[in-house]
């Protein structure tokens, strides 16, 4: 009987542990408003906490998401993020938000969020979206999941996986994304690989992408736009 109880406890702990790592660590207090004050002693989730006695409603408030982002760029999209860096009250809460605007045929290029799952809902326009699974077994290809989204549709991009959104319509598109991290981060694949500083060695990229070094040089010479 004791062994069964022990096994049950271990199983419960395993489940609880797996859930707790699905997003940012759960807070142990009502809030921890981030503040740039090195003299403050409480430090949670990478941010210093503001003294609760001087916290106000404005620490949990941000306006401006009704304003469209500027999509006049190389990729035709703009991401307006609301995270702990511009809404301090999000600290320790494990969530953030983004508005994404797309010009006609605009693209939010393939990218990943290393610290958060994303749930996207379309408000306006038509988007072709998708994500690619992590590396499978030998001699197998990474599986691609795609969908055409219309206003009111919702799609989920699992944490850490490469994903994208492309406006397939002749008019602008708008979407909002919720993320399971106060600061999910973003790695735009092309920018990171071909626009790094200093550049990644030609030999590495030529072999990795199985292309000529001249092609690598050409790609590295391009201006890699950050739409965030």
N, C-alpha and C positions, 0 to 999 in steps of 0.2 A: 504493500500500500504506500509506504514511504517513497519507494522508487517511482511509482506512478505519479505521486504528487510532485516529486522533484522534476520529472520529465515535463509535467504540465507547466510548472513554473518557468522552466527553461524555454519552452515553446512560447509562452506568453511574453517573456522578456525579448525573445527574438523578433516577435511581431512588433512589439512596442518600439524596439530599437530601429527596425527597418522603417517604420512610419516616421519616427523622429528625424531621420536623415533624408526625408523626402523633400524638405525645404529648409529654410534658415532655422537655427535653433529657436525653440519656443522661449518667449520672455518669462522671466520670473518676477516681473513687476507689471503694473498697469501700463506703463509707457517709459520710454527712455528717449526723450527728444535730443537729437544730435546737436552738439554745439562745439564750435571751434575755440576751446578754452583749455589750454594745457594745465591750468591750475586746478581744474576739476578732477576729482579722484576716481569717479565711477567711470569705468570703461567697458562698454558692452557692444559686441558684434562689430568691432572695429571703429566705433565712434565713442566720443566722450559724451556722457549724459548731462543734460541741463538740470540745474537744481529744480526739482518739482515745484517749489514754492513760487518760482517766477515763470513757469510754463503758462502760455496763453492759448486761446483757440487758434490764433494765427499760426502756431507751430504745427497745426494739423490741417492747414488750409493752403490751397494753391489754385489760382485761376488761370485762364488762358487757353484751355484745351478746345475752346470754341473757335480759335484762330487756326486757319490752315497753315501747314508748314510750307516752306519754299521748295517747290519741286523742280526749279529751273537749274538742274545739275546733270551730270553725266549719266546718272542712273534713273532720274525722273521720279524720285521719291524722297520723302523727308520723315524722319522719326522724331517725335517730340516726346521725350521720356519724362515720367514723373517717378523719381526714385528718392532714396534717402539723401542724395546729394542736393536736391532742390526742394524736398519736402521733409524736413528733419523729423517730424512726428512719425514717419514710417520706420524709424530705427527700432529693431527687434521684432517688428510685426510680420516679417516674412512675405510681404506683398509689394508690388509696384504696378505701374500702369504706363501705357504708351499710346499716343495717337500716331497713326501712320497715314500719310497722304501720298497719293500716287497720281502722277500725270497720266494722260492717255498712253498706254503701253509702258508705263513706268514700272520699275523693278525694285523690290527690296532684295538685294543680292543674297545668294547663299551665305548663311552665317549660323553661328551657334550661340546659345546662352549657357555658359559653363556652370552657372549656379541656379538656373531656374527653368521650370516648365512654363510654356506660354499657351494661353487660350485666346484665340483671335475671333472677333466677331466683325462682320462686314456691315457698315452702315449705308454705304453708297457705292455703286459700281459693281463690277464683276471681276473677281480675282481667281487666278489659277495658282493654287498653293500646293506645297508638298514638303515632305521630309524624307531623309535617307537613313536607313538603319545602320548601326555600327557594323564593323567587319564580321562577316560570317565565317564559316569554316573554309578549309582549303578548296580552291577551284569553284568557289561560289561568289556571286556578285551581291553587292549591297542592295537590298530591296528598297524600291521607291514607292511611297504612298502619296497619291495626288488627288485633288478634288477641285472642282469649279464651285466657287462660292458666290452667292448672291446676297443682297441685303437681308439681314436677319439670320444668316447662316453662321455657324460656329465651328471652329476647327482647332484641334489641340496639337501642339508640337512638343514632344517629350523632352525633358531636360537633357542638354548636351548634344542633341542630334542636329545635323546640318539641315536647315530648312530655308524656304524662300516664299515670296509672294510676287506675283506678276499680274499687272492690270491688263487684261485681255480686251478691254473695251475701248471705245473711241472717246469716252468721256472720263473725267477724273473719278477716282475712287477714294473712299475713306474707310479706315478700319480702326478699331480699338483693341488693344491687347492687354490682358492681365498676366502678370508673371509671379511665380511662387518664390520670390526673393525680393528683399528690399533693395538689392543692388545686383541684378542677375548677370551683369556683364554682357559684352557682345564681342564675338570674334568674326569679322567679315573675312571669309576664306581667301578671296582673291587679294584683298588688301594686305592681309597678314603674310601671304606667301610671296607675292611679287612686289609689295610695297614696303617691306620691312626696312628698318634702319639700324645697322647697316644691312645691305642686301644679303640674302642667302647666296652662298656660293653657286656659281653657274653649274658646276659639275653635279651638285646635289639636285637642283631643280631639273636639269636636263635628263638625269637618270630617273628621277621620281615620276616625271610626266612623260618620259619617253619622247622627248622633242629635241630639236637641234638647239645648241647654245645660242644661236642667233635669235631664235624665237624667244628664249629666256631673256636675252638682252633687250629685245623689243618690248616685252611685257613689263620688265622692270623699269623701262624708261617712261612708261605711261603714268599719268596722274591718277592715282587711285582715290576716288572720292569717298569720304566718310559721310553717309547720309544721316548719322545720328546727331 
